[in-house]
Amino acid sequence: MSENKGQFVGVRRRLGDFHCVTGLAAKLIRTKEPKKPIEFGAQENEFCREVAAVLGACRACHATQLDLLARLLRKQKPQKGRCPAGLVQFAYPVLSAGKHVASIVGGKARVAADPVSEMCNVADFLRQAGIPDASEISRLSATYLRIPNLTAEEFQSATRLLDSMAQTLVRKRVSRSAAHKRLSPIVDEAIEFVQEHFPEKLTTNQVSHHVKVSVGYFCRHFRKETGMRFHAYLAQVRVQAAKALLRTSSQDVTSIATAVGFQSITDFNRVFKRTARVTPSGFRRELRIRPNRR
């Protein structure tokens, strides 16, 4: 996929927009089979995050993803399925010149779900996954029900949008003039690294080490190619992730600040207001967020 890396920067950014609009997780991955469950960072719902924390990794989720990707490779058409917990997941092919160059995976949504039936199914799933404690099962089941329950029409509209993105984004990128400036592999790899690790405490030293250049070289080229200082870009990514959580979850503002990588609520409020021109609490009030609603 290295020869196509420059094409995918726009795809990753648009997937972030897709998550903000729909509340659904979505991630661009290489076509090779993942050896462990795909991680969605700040896009991950509370239930899946907590189950992974208790079990170390959710093997059922991994098995579902492997099945979807195997079907995707065979047919190169969008694939959907439910994990054993009942969440709908999807896999979409990203094609360039007719070649399957990457995949978009995600979802993890409740769709037209009946809460009464779900409670029994989720409890059975958690017991079979290896969680014997009844109180822990009850707590996780309650967390599961906080995942927004989409109607079939809402989910269909969201996946139509994703299908359109998967079909057109790379093609548009390829069709641009050869003279159009594209990001260097170093900056592109740094952006990919940030998208995957922004909830962590990232520094320019860590990122420059990851892309195997000096800090000075990295900072100069990142600003030259993106028009932004690295820390400004990192803050922007974190604020976008925070907006998604403020819109789609019932977590308190302090928890969201921590989840997207801010070290203090003061820093979070300052950076969020500078970027969004409103405080996190004000942003949530404007959206009129309610539990179990998108």
N, C-alpha and C positions, 0 to 999 in steps of 0.2 A: 504494500500500500504506500510505500515511501514516495514513489513517483507521483502519486495523486495527493500528497499531503496538502499542497497549496490549495487544492480544490475544496478541502473540507472545512476550512476555517469558518466560512460563511454558514455551512451546514450546522456546525456546533452552536454558533451564535443564534441561528434561527430555532434550533431545538430548545434553547433556553427561553426564547419568546413563546414557543409552543407550550412549554410547561407553565409559563406565567398565565397564559390565556386559558388553558384547559385544566390545569392541575395534574395532568398525567406526566409520569416520568418518561423520559426519552433520552437515549444515549446512542451515539455513533460508535461502532466498534469495528475492528478488523474482521475479515471473513473467516479467520481461523477459529476453531472451537475453543471457547473459554475453559480454562482448567478449574475455575472456581466461580461461584455465583457473581454475576455482574453487579457492580456497586454503582449506586446512583447518587451518592453524596447527599447534598441538601435536598434533592428531589425525592429521596426515599421517604415513604410514609412511616409514621410512628410504629405501626405494628411490625412491619418487616424489619425495621431497624432494631426493635427490642427483641424480636425472635432471634435475629442473627447474634445479638449480644448474649442472649441466654445459651444458645446452642453452639456458638462459635461461627457457624455458617448454616444456612438453610439448604439442606441437600435437596429438598423437594422443589424449591425455587430453581436451583441449578438444573435439576432434571427437566423441568418445564422449559427452561431457556434452551437447553441442548436439543430438546425435541423440536421446538419451534425453528431453531437455526438449521437443523438437519433437513426439515421440510422445506425451509426457505432455499437452501442450496440446491435441492432437487428440482424445485418448481420455479424459483425466482419470482414468486408472487407473494403478496402479503399473507402472513400466517397469524392466526389468533388461537388462543387456548386458555383454559383455566388451570391454575396451579391447584394442588390438593387443598389449600386453604380457601379456595373459591375466588381468588382474584384473577381478573382477566389480564393476560399479557399478550403482547404482539411482537412481531418481527417483520420489518420491511426491508426489501432490497434497495440498495443505492446503486444505480447503473450508470456507467460512463462508456459511451460508444458501444452499448449493448453488452458490456462486460460487468459482472457483479463484482464491484470493487470494495464494498463495505455493507454494513447492515445497521439499521436503526432498531433498537430493542427498547421495550419499556411497557408502559401500561400500569399494571398493578392496581387495577381499579375494581370497585364494586359496581356491577352493572345490573340494574333492574332487580336488585337483591331483596329477598324476604328476610328481615332481621331474625325472625323466630327460627327459621330453618338454618340460617347462617350460624347462630349460636351453637346449635348441636354439631354442625359440620366442623366449625373451627375448634370446638372443644375436642372432638375426635382426632382432628389433625394434630393438635398440640400434644395429646397423649401419645399418639403413634410416633411423633417426632422425638419423643423422649423426655417430655416434661410431666412428671408424675404429680407434682404438687397442685392440689385443687385450687388453692388461693391464687397461685401464679397463673393457672389456666383461666380463672375468672378475671384476673386483672388484664391479661393479654386479650381475652375475648372482648372486654369492654373497649380496649384500645382499637381493636379491629373495627368495631362499629363506628368509631370516629372517622374512619376513612369515608370521604364523600361518596354517597350512593348516587351514581349517575343513571339517568333514564337511558333506555336503549337509543333514543334519538340523539341525546347529548353525546353518547359515546360514538355513535356513527358519524356525527358531524365532526368530532375531533379526529377520528381516524381518516375521514375523507381529506381533511386538511393535511394530515401527516403524509398521506399517500401522494397528494399533489406536491408536497415539499420534496419527498424522496425521488419523485420522477423528474423534477425540474431543476433543483438547486445545482447539482453537479453539471447538468447539461448547460445551464446558463453560464457557469463558471468556465467550462471548456470552450464555449463559443465566443468568449470575449477576445478582443484583439490581442495578438501575441505581444504587442507593445505594452499591454496593461501590466502594471507592476504587481507582482505577486510576492507574498511573504517568503522570506528565506526559510530553509528547513530549520534553522536554529530558532527563529522567532515562532514559527508554526509549532514546533515541538514544545516550546515554552508555554504557549497558549494552551495546548492540549494538556500539559502537566498541571497548569493552574485550574483548568476546568475539572480535573479529576481530584485535585488535592486542596482546593481553596478552603474547605472547612478546617484545615490544619493550620498551624502557625508557620506560614511560609516567609522566607526571606530571599533577597536577591542572591545571597550566597548559595542557598539550596538550589534555586532554579538554574543559576549559571553553572553550578557543578553538574546538575542533571544534563544540561545540554553541552557540557564539556568545553566551556569557554571561560575566560576571565570575567569577573564582575563588571569591570569597566567596559570591556568589549560588548558584553550582553546589554548593559544599560544603554549604551550609545545606539546600538542597532535596534533595540526594542523601540526606543523613542523615535528613531528615524523612520522606521517602517510602519508603526502604528499611530504615530502622532501623540502618544501618551507616555508618561513615565510609568515604569512597571508598577509601582505601588498604587498609582491612580487606576490602572487597569484592574489590579487585584481588588481594590475597593469597589469598583463598578460591578465586577462579577459577584462579589459578596452581597451587594445591595440588591442586585437582580434576584439572587437566590432568596434573600430575605423577603422581598416583595411576594415571591411565590408562596412562601410559608405563611406570611401574614394573610394572604388571600385564601389559602386552601386548608389551613390547619387552625386548631384552637389553642396552640401553644402560646404561652405568654411571651412578651417581647424580650425579656432577659434570656429565656431558653432559646429563642430564635437567634438572638445575637451570638450566643455560644455556638449554636449549630452551624452557622455560616462562617465562623472563624474569627469573630471579633473578640478581643481579649477583655473588654470591659463594656458595660452598658453605656457609659459616658461616650466612649469612642464610637460605638455603634450609632447612638443618637446623632452625634455630630456629623459623622460621615454620611449617614442616611439623609439627614436634612440638607446637607450641602449638595448631594446628588439628586435627590427627589424633590427638593424644595418643600418638604413637609416632614414632620416627625413620623417615626414608625407607628405610634399610636394614632396619629392623625390620618395616616394612610389607611390604617385598618378601619377607622371610623368612616372614612369616605366610601370605602367598599361595603360597609355595613355587613361585615363578616358575621355569620352565625354558625354554630356547630352543625356538622353534618351537611353543610351546604357548600357549593363551589364558590 
